[in-house]
Amino acid sequence: MLNNESIPVHCYYSRNSAKRDFFVGDSHGKYSLLMQPLKKISFDLSADRLFSVDNIIDRGEGSFNCLKLAKKEWFIPVLGNHEQFLLKMENAHLITKSIVI
């Protein structure tokens, strides 16, 4: 179960001297739409970074794939309200499950 202590409030990143930094917002689970421009700009997974500044998940068909990006070293997500809602639902599910058992 995640709690507020496990999610850092502020993270600081130094300038990416190795390559480039890009920013994207509100991909809303549109994984294919998010990845297409990265291919066009020859995004380098070993050196470039992509900062996602809100809502990587939603009703989009690729929400799970977008969520999996959070484990990639080159992808830096900012927790949006949709992700906060997901965490609340997961925590509520775990609490309910422990009460029922």
N, C-alpha and C positions, 0 to 999 in steps of 0.2 A: 504494500500500500504506500502510495506517495503522500508526503505531507509537505507543508510549506518549507520546512527546513531542507528538504532534498532538492529544491529548485532554487538555483541562485537568483538573487534579485538583480544584481549587476555583474556583468562580465566585461572585461576590458580586453580589446584586441589591438595589438600593435599593427603598424602599417605592414601590408603584405609586400615585402620587398622581393619576394620570389616571383610573384606574378600579379594577378588582378583580383579586385574585389567587385562583386556585383550585388545589387539589392533588388529584391522582389517583394511584392506585397499581395496579400489576399489571393492566393492560388486556389483556395476553396476546393481542394481535392481534384483539381484538373491536372493530373500528373503529366499527361501527354502534352498539354498546352504549356506546362512549365518547362519540360525538357526540350521541346523543339527549338526555342531560341538559343539554348545552351549549345546545341549542335551547330547552329548557324555561326556562332561566335567562336567555335572551336574551344569550348570550355575545357580547361585542363584539370582533370580530377586530382592530379597529384600536386597542383600548385595554386590554382584559382580557389576563391572562396565565394560562396553564395549565402548572403544573409537574407533570411525570410522574415519580414517585419510584421506579419500578422496572419492569422487564420490559414494554416496549411491544409486543414481538413474542413469538410462540409459535406454537402450532398453529392459532390463530384464522384464520378465512377472510379477515380484513382486515389481516394482518400487514404486507403491503407498504404499504398505505395508512397504517397507523400509523407505519411507519418514515419515510414521506414527510413526516409532520408535523414531524419534526426539522428540516426546512428552513424551517419557518414561524417568523416572528419572535415570535409570541405563544406558541409552544410551547417549553417548556424541559425537555428530558428529562435524567434522571439515568441513567447507564449501569447497566443491570442485568446479571445473570449471563447471561441469554439473548442480550443484545446483545454481551457479551464473547465468548460462544461463537461467534456469527456472525462477529465480527472475527477470531477465531482461525482459523476455517474459511476465510475469505477470504484471510488471510495465508498459510495452509498451501497453498491452491490456487495462489496466485501464486508461491510458492517452488517448488512441485512443477512448475509450468508452466515456470519459467525453467530448471530443471534438465533437464527433458525436451527442451527446445528446444536 
